[in-house]
Amino acid sequence: MRLETTGLRAGYHGGTVLHGVDITVASGEVHALVGHNGAGKTTLVHALAGLVPATGGRVLLDGDDVTRHPTHRRARRGLALVPQGRRVFASLTVAEHLTLVKASGPWTPARVLDLFPQLAQRRGHRGAHLSGGEQQMLAFARALLAQPAVLLLDEPTEGLVPALAKQIAETVASVRDEGTAVLVTAPSLDSATSTADRVTVLTGGKTGVSADGDTVRADPGVIVAALALHGEATPTE
């Protein structure tokens, strides 16, 4: 599944946050979108998921225009979101979370628990009693049970200790290797972007400098410089 935007515009309450975003994520690719707070990262993933209406441009899934499709129709096409801040249900146990989505594909509750053994050990614990890292794993597992062809991850390593951040990054790579198109956002070049096939800077609601992942890992200077140039963004996400 190929995700593409052309000239995408979106915002809140009559204001515009995204000013013509062009981005492509191919099957079996991790595309990292980096930008400071206020760059428009969360607005973009919400617009892709259908949670924020587009005011211009297009969102395409395998060439089909889904710009005006509601969230549930995009989900049926295979688009899943792991939101910033996890947003797990405080009163439901881990096991109950894994029954919210009827798995009918390669990702099953047993498989995601194998992927995140910490969750298997906490199967009977409620969402409110999980650590931040465990909640992130649970949000990730829940999205995988939707059998995504396109996975949107909004700052998935935010607030995590390095060991857990590394585990999330490795999981992103594993999902990519199964043919899923993955768009991951991050405020900087960190573990969330370490396995990216492409890295693009988002500044002021516009896509800017972009380079393939190997080039960035060999010389991150062009990305770091673009982020430094726009380090005083206004928080509008």
C-alpha positions as semicolon CSV with decimal commas, in nm:
position;residue;x (nm);y (nm);z (nm)
1;M;0,000;0,000;0,000
2;R;0,135;0,340;-0,099
3;L;0,041;0,653;0,097
4;E;0,077;0,987;-0,076
5;T;-0,023;1,346;-0,014
6;T;-0,019;1,626;-0,268
7;G;-0,055;1,988;-0,157
8;L;-0,228;1,882;0,166
9;R;-0,370;2,167;0,370
10;A;-0,544;2,134;0,708
11;G;-0,590;2,313;1,038
12;Y;-0,822;2,390;1,326
13;H;-1,102;2,640;1,387
14;G;-1,047;2,820;1,060
15;G;-0,670;2,841;1,102
16;T;-0,424;2,665;0,873
17;V;-0,142;2,447;1,012
18;L;-0,046;2,247;0,703
19;H;0,040;2,463;0,403
20;G;0,064;2,220;0,112
21;V;0,239;1,906;0,236
22;D;0,376;1,662;-0,023
23;I;0,495;1,329;0,111
24;T;0,506;0,968;-0,009
25;V;0,544;0,645;0,188
26;A;0,581;0,323;-0,011
27;S;0,512;-0,033;0,099
28;G;0,800;-0,175;0,298
29;E;0,939;0,171;0,378
30;V;0,984;0,373;0,695
31;H;0,955;0,745;0,622
32;A;1,056;0,959;0,919
33;L;0,912;1,309;0,947
34;V;1,114;1,525;1,185
35;G;1,027;1,869;1,313
36;H;1,009;2,074;1,629
37;N;0,691;2,121;1,832
38;G;0,455;2,333;1,626
39;A;0,586;2,211;1,291
40;G;0,257;2,036;1,216
41;K;0,350;1,670;1,270
42;T;0,047;1,572;1,475
43;T;-0,186;1,770;1,251
44;L;-0,048;1,581;0,954
45;V;-0,098;1,231;1,096
46;H;-0,445;1,329;1,215
47;A;-0,529;1,459;0,868
48;L;-0,400;1,136;0,714
49;A;-0,614;0,933;0,954
50;G;-0,921;1,148;0,884
51;L;-0,938;1,299;1,232
52;V;-0,877;1,650;1,094
53;P;-1,048;1,746;0,768
54;A;-0,833;1,857;0,478
55;T;-0,902;2,205;0,344
56;G;-0,699;2,152;0,029
57;G;-0,485;1,901;-0,154
58;R;-0,530;1,524;-0,160
59;V;-0,462;1,208;0,039
60;L;-0,412;0,900;-0,179
61;L;-0,400;0,533;-0,087
62;D;-0,263;0,325;-0,375
63;G;-0,369;0,607;-0,605
64;D;-0,727;0,624;-0,475
65;D;-0,836;0,964;-0,345
66;V;-0,951;0,921;0,018
67;T;-0,929;1,290;0,111
68;R;-1,299;1,312;0,198
69;H;-1,330;0,963;0,343
70;P;-1,410;0,937;0,716
71;T;-1,172;0,770;0,958
72;H;-1,346;0,431;0,961
73;R;-1,329;0,400;0,581
74;R;-0,957;0,472;0,584
75;A;-0,912;0,216;0,861
76;R;-1,088;-0,043;0,647
77;R;-0,839;0,033;0,371
78;G;-0,560;-0,062;0,612
79;L;-0,455;0,268;0,768
80;A;-0,385;0,259;1,144
81;L;-0,263;0,525;1,388
82;V;-0,060;0,499;1,708
83;P;-0,131;0,844;1,854
84;Q;0,100;1,061;2,056
85;G;0,038;1,007;2,428
86;R;-0,065;0,638;2,386
87;R;-0,436;0,690;2,475
88;V;-0,499;0,346;2,616
89;F;-0,815;0,279;2,819
90;A;-0,736;0,321;3,187
91;S;-0,997;0,072;3,310
92;L;-0,932;-0,210;3,060
93;T;-0,672;-0,479;3,109
94;V;-0,404;-0,554;2,854
95;A;-0,592;-0,870;2,754
96;E;-0,916;-0,674;2,711
97;H;-0,743;-0,416;2,491
98;L;-0,630;-0,696;2,261
99;T;-0,990;-0,808;2,208
100;L;-1,110;-0,464;2,093
101;V;-0,996;-0,536;1,738
102;K;-1,106;-0,861;1,576
103;A;-0,783;-1,000;1,436
104;S;-0,831;-1,161;1,095
105;G;-0,483;-1,156;0,951
106;P;-0,119;-1,224;1,033
107;W;-0,120;-1,013;1,349
108;T;-0,292;-1,198;1,633
109;P;-0,302;-1,132;2,010
110;A;-0,057;-1,419;2,062
111;R;0,184;-1,276;1,806
112;V;0,184;-0,924;1,944
113;L;0,243;-1,061;2,293
114;D;0,541;-1,251;2,155
115;L;0,660;-0,922;2,006
116;F;0,615;-0,743;2,339
117;P;0,684;-1,000;2,612
118;Q;0,651;-0,731;2,880
119;L;0,283;-0,705;2,789
120;A;0,239;-1,080;2,820
121;Q;0,361;-1,055;3,178
122;R;0,114;-0,772;3,246
123;R;-0,183;-0,929;3,069
124;G;-0,417;-0,885;3,366
125;H;-0,315;-0,530;3,452
126;R;-0,531;-0,231;3,367
127;G;-0,410;0,044;3,139
128;A;-0,383;0,291;3,427
129;H;-0,139;0,062;3,605
130;L;0,106;0,027;3,314
131;S;0,426;0,227;3,279
132;G;0,458;0,477;2,997
133;G;0,665;0,230;2,798
134;E;0,413;-0,048;2,850
135;Q;0,130;0,181;2,743
136;Q;0,322;0,264;2,425
137;M;0,371;-0,106;2,352
138;L;0,000;-0,165;2,411
139;A;-0,098;0,117;2,173
140;F;0,140;-0,028;1,914
141;A;0,003;-0,381;1,964
142;R;-0,355;-0,257;1,930
143;A;-0,271;-0,090;1,599
144;L;-0,102;-0,404;1,465
145;L;-0,415;-0,608;1,537
146;A;-0,593;-0,387;1,282
147;Q;-0,369;-0,553;1,019
148;P;-0,232;-0,221;0,889
149;A;-0,099;-0,176;0,540
150;V;-0,008;0,181;0,640
151;L;0,099;0,255;0,997
152;L;0,118;0,610;1,135
153;L;0,330;0,655;1,448
154;D;0,321;0,995;1,618
155;E;0,637;1,039;1,829
156;P;0,636;0,675;1,946
157;T;0,948;0,704;2,163
158;E;0,841;1,021;2,345
159;G;0,929;1,000;2,714
160;L;1,069;0,648;2,696
161;V;1,396;0,535;2,849
162;P;1,662;0,451;2,587
163;A;1,618;0,073;2,614
164;L;1,244;0,091;2,547
165;A;1,292;0,350;2,273
166;K;1,534;0,113;2,104
167;Q;1,283;-0,172;2,131
168;I;1,012;0,039;1,967
169;A;1,254;0,134;1,687
170;E;1,338;-0,232;1,629
171;T;0,968;-0,316;1,619
172;V;0,912;-0,043;1,358
173;A;1,183;-0,203;1,144
174;S;1,023;-0,547;1,182
175;V;0,684;-0,416;1,074
176;R;0,845;-0,243;0,774
177;D;1,017;-0,565;0,674
178;E;0,676;-0,733;0,645
179;G;0,579;-0,486;0,372
180;T;0,395;-0,224;0,576
181;A;0,430;0,142;0,485
182;V;0,532;0,329;0,801
183;L;0,525;0,703;0,864
184;V;0,688;0,796;1,196
185;T;0,716;1,145;1,342
186;A;0,985;1,267;1,579
187;P;1,111;1,604;1,706
188;S;1,469;1,520;1,613
189;L;1,696;1,251;1,476
190;D;1,665;0,988;1,748
191;S;1,594;0,618;1,788
192;A;1,253;0,658;1,623
193;T;1,424;0,759;1,301
194;S;1,725;0,526;1,325
195;T;1,589;0,270;1,078
196;A;1,422;0,517;0,840
197;D;1,455;0,463;0,467
198;R;1,383;0,831;0,412
199;V;1,392;1,137;0,639
200;T;1,201;1,459;0,569
201;V;1,198;1,780;0,771
202;L;0,861;1,945;0,839
203;T;0,877;2,315;0,923
204;G;0,593;2,562;0,947
205;G;0,349;2,310;0,807
206;K;0,556;2,255;0,493
207;T;0,784;1,971;0,387
208;G;1,143;2,081;0,341
209;V;1,478;1,905;0,323
210;S;1,450;1,534;0,244
211;A;1,715;1,263;0,207
212;D;1,739;0,886;0,206
213;G;1,811;0,722;0,538
214;D;2,159;0,590;0,458
215;T;2,270;0,938;0,354
216;V;2,136;1,091;0,676
217;R;2,301;0,825;0,893
218;A;2,633;0,884;0,720
219;D;2,605;1,262;0,748
220;P;2,310;1,397;0,948
221;G;2,431;1,754;0,910
222;V;2,179;1,863;0,648
223;I;1,884;1,750;0,861
224;V;2,030;1,889;1,184
225;A;2,095;2,222;1,014
226;A;1,737;2,241;0,882
227;L;1,602;2,171;1,230
228;A;1,831;2,430;1,388
229;L;1,721;2,689;1,134
230;H;1,358;2,646;1,239
231;G;1,410;2,586;1,609
232;E;1,175;2,864;1,721
233;A;0,850;2,720;1,584
234;T;0,522;2,836;1,731
235;P;0,335;2,546;1,899
236;T;0,026;2,506;1,682
237;E;0,001;2,128;1,646
